[in-house]
């Protein structure tokens, strides 16, 4: 009997496994996805979707299905502290969960039971004929290299039964969570930041109370202990109570705190307010240690992500969000290697990019915990920090709050300079690269693209530019074309050079280019690039066919008018250009990675220079030599 | 065998029947709903949802399900006219489908195949155990009064089979469309505005073309004929071609124009552009006469609505939208009569309100057709009309365009003064009623409430105030509470008087008031009223329990901070107050009918006056005597 072969075997159907699976299934990979649990998450567990994650889910076309569950939305956080009298609590202040200084489309945290989130992914997977095989577990794996195309042999078996399968795969991924068979087998160690096991009680339920902020996220300190309140869908509320800490390995926290114990504690803490439970949906006590895996992969064949690699307190609701971004980061890199676009070495950047984020997360978690337990901000401080119009007097606390908000909203994620994230030390060198450090653009490589609202020319729809190209595995090349009379020749030259045989674009044309549907909006020429052109003009002034060369005309639905006023750049004529920090008349080219992070920004000039710079950038990690020919004269015309 | 009894029998499951059914099913009525077609609409038919209708669908909680189908959105309309050379066409101009001077949340038309829209309603009905019985037709009905509670006997039978049912009902509704058995039986005549039968060819399909505006709504005049282009979901486009007109009853338009004829005509009209069809999904030729039913009901037991009552050209996409509003208008009136809240005489207002709208629609349709066929606006005119910032030089054409946009967007719907729509001739008289005509408020009775964005106090969510109370059959009483220090006593007095036994509010308390769920947000006290309170304050300054009397505290989730800046009232401190034209410090009370139209606006004053005015207003159509007691002193305190 021949052994079944897969592109990837994914173990664990939590957020990290499901997002990875969903991306790769859409891109046509053959997936074996297993999970030990007989059914998806029924109650409890993670539930906070941060603003940045909501952007991502929308970009994957999953936001509407998530929102159909009517999740709770957290716009503000309230702080409650003990009264000086020693009895009862009072509100010290509130602040925005995602303040105005963060340019977020969705400035709130979305709270929804993890099972409902998983369901959205599972239904999407079904459309691509991927079904999670349950309850199955991994029993062995071995990167034996017997088959060089499918170097990993994996054994899996039914959790309870006798059934067993041996399969081969190109990649194996562990989204197993904190207790990972794969991580243990690899011998990858967890580095603990803090030897103390913090024990949390968490309870989801429907309550009645006169506590006024029960529908807000609250951190409540009282002389009787501390609670975190998190609103949920369907009138539910989650209470986190930090019960105790211990370094004793034999200590059993479940014995320590029953449901009733926690309810009793909550009642005490909330005094002078009353609280009663209509029902308790879920209750759990679990110890959490801050830990991070030393490696995310050893051989770029067996990968890990999510809770398998990093554990921390639930205080800032970062677990699921970090898991999502782990998965997204890995998905397109595997895709680019397996489709022959990028060199296998790019897979090393999964660990280097994501481990840094996890380290930041753990540092943040430690700081955040300290902030919660030590410092009670006054209402005045809070007000100035959350008010973008009046520049705040930035004391140490506000600075910390500010960086926390960026981090907790997901917009603080910053990947270091590397092969994807251009910097002055990048192998691609050209005077045309624009640098954020030098103030030449507001866009920072390794950071998310700024959101911008524009008008689509083809149908006059007002759209969110950063959402126009879906998570399709392609680089997003935004040609900010400024004023047409200033950039006309530069656009012609850009197209002419992009059409050269050795350009990044033509070198990776689709093999099926002649049979691509007329209605394909994103990838008519190449699976690795989608172009968008944005003019500083009113929509009716733009005639796509007479103003653009044919290669760009083909991206008919990705031509935009930068004619929508933006409160953040009130004086700009072309708000999107202005938000990118580009000249409103000269424009510029912004290259965004398939995951939405800025790769590089290049000046738009006449001649071959702009495309030469892009050839150098992509050539630094592509499989083919790009742009090695002599620079060409600018003779092409429309 | 006893005869089965229903609250309502609805014949026809098109937009009008489905919306009526959906409302009444949610409010607990027993419904028999039949349709002659074996299945819902498969292809073609109406497809345009106007901005106002989208508000309504969202208010019913159905918008997300509609939008999940990824409909096309029309933001602009393009006009194409013959070249002066006599060959080919060129664009004369474009204008906004819903220009900025209209304060719309969704300034676009949503295009989606009628079957997908019907499906959303059918799925919602299933949640309330209502299933459309198909293919069944009505065969007889008789308002015999044998059973005074169910005065109408109805015979229905399977379209093809021998099966037959005789049932009794309180109400019978015809949503049968233009060919109505019920209307014929009643002997209600159609008045035709125009003896000419206009014949339209309509074709849905997927095309390839170099015509640049194929994704816009276009009106194309050429020397070879005229076409209307309407984009659709899934890369489809609808073409309307007015084929011919005739007064000859024997003339068969289907013989006149085949699919190929229409495609050939389209190719000619679109010259110099080319067009090819990938597929044709639907093609139909149909004669349309402008007609309006003389009556919508004879006895307020048998009602008609939708196409049964008004037919017209499809040019402005008004059919389905008018049908929706017919149904919504009737639904709450039946509900208020059957639940004992309002006098049966209010049912007369269904015809008087909706027939006026249909007459306006037909007049508009005639004007619009004339506009399309006679006058080609220049780009300059168009620009000034669609640009709200620069006041337009209003020539006759622009004025007509402006009133057309209001009408086609659905915001031009204006119900005349009547028992619901307060005016100076209303039986309720008080010096406290505020009049739009006198400039005391921007809100006009019989018109939709202005949209306003506010912050919900309980959870700090930024929300659309006009959407906060769903279509639940209740009057929406918005207490714009201004500045608390100015209105504190007036609010106390308002609550004290509302709590009086003879107030509109207390007189119609829920019978099950003691068993209402703690989590009921909209109707804790009464099924006919929902209160909302809006303060001119920042959210953190509002403490619901200390600032509001208990009757208003109970509407915990309907207390708002008017603290969100609005581009339309940039200098206001409290934008929602300002948009309503109310004093930002003194506030006022806006009473909105269950369908979202303004009923009356009353000053908020200390003493009993405000509630007295409301008692007089509601007392004019309620079943109970209200507020007949002496006005009370303002002694109640928090």
Interface residues (C-beta under 8 A of the other chain):
Chain A: X64 X65 X67 X68 X72 X73 X74 X75 X76 X93 X94 X108 X206 X208 X210 X212 X215 X216 X231 X235 X278 X379 X455 X458 X459 X460 X461 X462 X518 X519 X539 X540 X543 X544 X545 X557
Chain B: X64 X65 X67 X68 X72 X73 X74 X75 X76 X93 X94 X108 X206 X208 X210 X212 X215 X216 X231 X235 X278 X379 X455 X458 X459 X460 X461 X462 X518 X519 X539 X540 X543 X544 X545 X557
